[in-house]
Amino acid sequence: MSAGEPSPQREPTPTSTSTIAAPVSSIPQKRALEDDHQPAISSPLNPDFKPAKPQEDAPLARERASRAKKESLKKRESKGGSMAADSSARATPDPKAPTPKHKPKKKGDAPAPIRYKLPPPKLTDFEAPRGPIFLPAHTKTAPDGTAVQFNETTDHVYNKKNFHYTHCIADPAFPSSLYYRQTETEPFGPRFNFEDTSTHMFLDESGHHVTTDKGFRMAKANVGVRQGRWYWECKIISGIPKRKPSETNVTQESANGHVRMGWARREASLDAPVGFDTYSYGVRDAKGQKVFMSRPKDFFPPGQEVQEGDVIGLEINLPSEALHRKVVEGHYNPAVDLADDEPCGIEAADIIRDRVPIRFKAHLYFEQIEYHAVKELEELMNPSPIISSTGGIGGVGQEPGPTHQLPSLRTLPHSSIKIYKNGELIGTPFTDLLAFLPPASKPLAQVGAREGLDDGMLGYYPAVSVFRGGAAEVNFGPNFWFPPPGHTQPDAQVDAEMTGSDQAAPSASAPHPLRAVGERYDEQIVEDIVYDIVDEVDFWMQDGGVSGKGVADAALRAPAGGSAQDGMPGGGVLGSEIKELVQDDE
C-alpha cells in the first residue's frame, strides 16, 4: 500500500441480525443430487427411474462448463483410422454429410454407400489413368524356345495393409458422386492384376507371365468368378525339368524353382503359396499333390508330377448366387434344395461399395477396406487342442457344411474344382468349397467398416504362386492350348450338329455351361458401370434430386483464375487436393 492512500475499511461480517445481505448468486449453493447425478436411463441399481424434467428457472444452480473427455491411449490406437486424412478410407466419414433421405423400408434393403468429404477434382484427374512402369529385370527361355522378358513393375499400389485398390477417374457425368468412377488401365483384357500381386514379383508387359527370385509369392487375376463353371490354363515355364521317372536331379530342380496354381479368394494372403490357408485351393508341381490349409495330399497318379512345358487346366463349379445366399443366410434346406436349378443371374445382389479416391504417384485409386481372415477359419486351419477336446466354442469344432452354425464355415453345395493335365482330366481334388458372400466374409474391424455388405468383388480368382525362379504363363481363353471337354474354340470350324456329340449331357449338379474365365472381364466392366450409375442415382436422391450439390457445386464454381472445359471443374480451384498415399514396396 503506497503512502497517502487511505487505509481500506474492513466490511462487517454479516450476521443474522445484520441488515446487509450478500447477493444470493455469490453464495455457493449445494448441487441438487437428484438433478445432477440421476442416471439417464434405468438400471438394476436404479429401479425407480423417473426422467427428470429440465428446470429452466433454476437461478441458484451453478452452470458448469463442459469438460473435454480424454480417451485412453488404447482407445485412441483402436480408432487409428480416424486420425488419417479426410480423403482416406481410414478417415471417419463426414459427420456433417447429409443422411440418406430414402431409408430402407423393407427388411433386407441395402443401406446407401458412405459419402466422404472430398475436395474438387483437378483437371488432370479427368485424364485416362496409366498402368505401371516396367523396368527390365531378366529374360527366361520357355520350353518351346520362346524368350520371355520379365520386368519389375513400379509406380503402382499393392493390395496390402488391409486395404483394396482399384483404378478410378474423374468424370463430369457423375457430379453427385463427386465426379469419381471406376475404370481400367492398359493392358486391357484378362491378365494378372498388378495391384493384386505380392511385392518382389516380375511380370511381362502383357501381364500373362510371372516369376520371382524370392520365396513363395502369389499373383491373382484381375477377373473373379461368383457362380457358374469356369476354366483357365497355367503353363509351366520354369520348374521341375522334364526327366524320366528314374532320374532325380535335386540341384537342377532347385535352381528352376517351383510353381503352384489354383483358385483363391479375396482374403488369401499374397505372401504365401496357393493352398496356404482356408482361402485358397491349390495344386503343387512336386508329386502333383493337392494343397489346402498347408496340408499336401496325394492327388496325381503315382509317378506323375507337374513339369516344365505341362499345361494344367483348372475348372471351378460354383452354384448360383441365389442358392449361395440361401446358404450364407441360413435358409438352405438339404431336403428341399436338392439341385441347383436356379438360373444364373435370376436375382441381382445388393452391391454397396464404401470407397474413397486416393492419389498415389499421380495415379488415382479407389481405396476400400479389405475383407480379412476370421477367427473361425483360423481355428479350422490350426485347431486348438483345448477347443477341439471340448467340442468347439460356438460350433467352431464342427466340420464345415452348408448348414453350419457359423456362416464362415458353411460350404457351397454342388461346388467343386477339377484339374486337367495337357487336356486329360486328372480328377476332382476339392468339393464343397467354402462360401464367400457376406456374412461368410467380413471386413477388417476399423472405422468405416460395415459388416454384411457385398462390394461386388468377392469370389474365387485364378491364382499362381512361384518360388525362387519358378515361372508360369496363364491363358484365360477363349482359345485354350488344351480345350476341356464341352468347350468349343471360338475360331474352330466345327459342324454345329457334331459339336458335343461325344460329350455327356450336363448333370443336375453342374447345370451351367463351361466358360472361359476371360469372358468375365467384359462382364465385370459392365457391372462396374451399372454400380457407378446406381451410386450416382443414390447420391442424387440423397441431395433431394438436385444434381451437383455440396462439394460438386463448389467444384463447378471455378473462379476467374480457374478453368472449366466441357463441364470439367478447374483443377484445385479451392486450394485443396486429395491426400497422397504413401506405400513402400517392401
Salt bridges, closest charged atoms under 4 A:
ASP36 OD2 - ARG31 NE 3.60
GLU71 OE2 - LYS79 NZ 3.31
ASP86 OD2 - LYS117 NZ 3.65
ASP125 OD1 - ARG359 NH1 3.05
ASP155 OD1 - LYS361 NZ 3.72
ASP171 OD2 - ARG181 NE 2.58
GLU195 OE2 - HIS167 NE2 3.32
ASP204 OD2 - HIS209 ND1 3.03
GLU253 OE1 - ARG243 NH2 3.38
GLU253 OE2 - HIS258 NE2 3.84
GLU267 OE2 - ARG265 NH2 3.28
ASP285 OD2 - HIS258 ND1 3.24
GLU305 OE2 - ARG243 NH2 3.17
ASP310 OD1 - LYS242 NZ 2.72
ASP310 OD2 - LYS421 NZ 3.83
GLU315 OE2 - ARG229 NH2 2.92
GLU321 OE2 - ARG226 NE 3.08
GLU321 OE1 - ARG325 NH1 3.31
GLU329 OE1 - HIS331 ND1 3.56
ASP337 OD1 - LYS326 NZ 3.28
ASP340 OD2 - HIS512 NE2 3.50
GLU347 OE1 - ARG325 NH2 3.82
ASP354 OD1 - ARG450 NH2 2.88
GLU367 OE2 - ARG90 NH1 2.88
GLU370 OE2 - HIS164 ND1 3.06
GLU370 OE1 - ARG266 NH2 2.56
ASP454 OD2 - ARG226 NH2 2.57
ASP455 OD2 - ARG266 NH1 3.09
GLU473 OE1 - HIS209 NE2 3.25
GLU519 OE1 - ARG515 NE 2.94
GLU523 OE2 - ARG515 NH2 2.55
GLU523 OE1 - ARG520 NH1 3.08
GLU527 OE2 - ARG520 NH1 3.03
ASP532 OD1 - ARG353 NH2 2.75
ASP532 OD1 - ARG355 NH2 2.67
ASP535 OD2 - ARG353 NH2 2.98
ASP538 OD1 - HIS102 NE2 2.83
ASP543 OD1 - ARG115 NH1 2.87
GLU577 OE1 - LYS122 NZ 3.97
ASP584 OD1 - LYS160 NZ 3.35
